């Protein structure tokens, strides 16, 4: 890698922790609404009912950041 190339800094949206690009999928992932990086310690999950081609009904878990996670009333 050349010195002129800048390495983009990846930071968790919620806690501000620096994340490494090679750890994506192991220690952090992207919010499925806003596509911003969120570490697994800060991630919230929302279950969504889906109807598939081969399965009648199943639940898909969506990884969300704190901003995109809306509490139920």
C-alpha positions as a printed NumPy array, in Angstrom:
array([[  0.   ,   0.   ,   0.   ],
       [  1.307,   3.422,  -0.924],
       [  1.734,   6.163,   1.638],
       [ -0.502,   8.449,  -0.411],
       [ -3.468,   6.072,  -0.016],
       [ -5.506,   6.888,   3.078],
       [ -6.955,   4.041,   5.072],
       [-10.547,   4.823,   5.998],
       [-11.24 ,   4.728,   9.719],
       [-14.229,   2.557,  10.645],
       [-15.996,   3.551,  13.864],
       [-19.062,   2.099,  15.598],
       [-22.037,   4.451,  15.252],
       [-23.245,   3.903,  18.827],
       [-20.165,   3.624,  21.064],
       [-17.419,   5.143,  18.862],
       [-15.084,   2.136,  19.089],
       [-12.58 ,   1.784,  16.237],
       [-13.216,  -1.313,  14.125],
       [-10.941,  -3.208,  11.746],
       [-12.132,  -3.925,   8.202],
       [-11.006,  -7.574,   8.364],
       [-13.2  ,  -8.17 ,  11.454],
       [-16.464,  -7.467,   9.599],
       [-18.849, -10.327,  10.267],
       [-16.882, -11.478,  13.33 ],
       [-16.895,  -8.447,  15.654],
       [-19.09 ,  -5.973,  13.802],
       [-21.615,  -5.654,  10.997],
       [-23.615,  -3.001,   9.189],
       [-27.024,  -1.718,  10.234],
       [-29.484,  -3.102,   7.703],
       [-31.387,   0.201,   7.437],
       [-28.707,   2.924,   7.32 ],
       [-25.692,   0.691,   6.374],
       [-23.462,   2.269,   9.048],
       [-21.041,   0.035,  11.014],
       [-22.174,  -1.158,  14.445],
       [-20.265,  -3.494,  16.786],
       [-22.042,  -6.632,  17.997],
       [-22.049,  -5.355,  21.606],
       [-24.127,  -2.313,  20.59 ],
       [-26.298,  -4.009,  17.945],
       [-30.041,  -4.33 ,  18.439],
       [-32.12 ,  -6.908,  16.61 ],
       [-35.68 ,  -6.81 ,  15.3  ],
       [-37.571,  -9.893,  14.116],
       [-39.606,  -9.559,  10.928],
       [-42.096, -12.164,   9.692],
       [-41.457, -13.197,   6.093],
       [-43.199, -15.499,   3.66 ],
       [-40.789, -17.459,   1.523],
       [-40.98 , -19.498,  -1.63 ],
       [-40.41 , -22.827,   0.133],
       [-41.25 , -21.909,   3.729],
       [-44.697, -20.677,   4.707],
       [-43.702, -18.217,   7.433],
       [-40.321, -17.564,   9.023],
       [-38.683, -14.869,  11.114],
       [-35.725, -12.9  ,   9.775],
       [-33.544, -11.059,  12.307],
       [-32.471,  -7.565,  11.255],
       [-29.341,  -6.033,  12.802],
       [-29.948,  -2.383,  13.688],
       [-28.088,   0.502,  15.292],
       [-29.572,   2.406,  18.243],
       [-30.85 ,   5.212,  15.994],
       [-32.738,   2.869,  13.637],
       [-34.088,   0.614,  16.415],
       [-37.54 ,   1.871,  17.349],
       [-39.106,   0.65 ,  20.575],
       [-42.553,  -0.867,  20.4  ],
       [-45.398,   0.943,  22.14 ]])
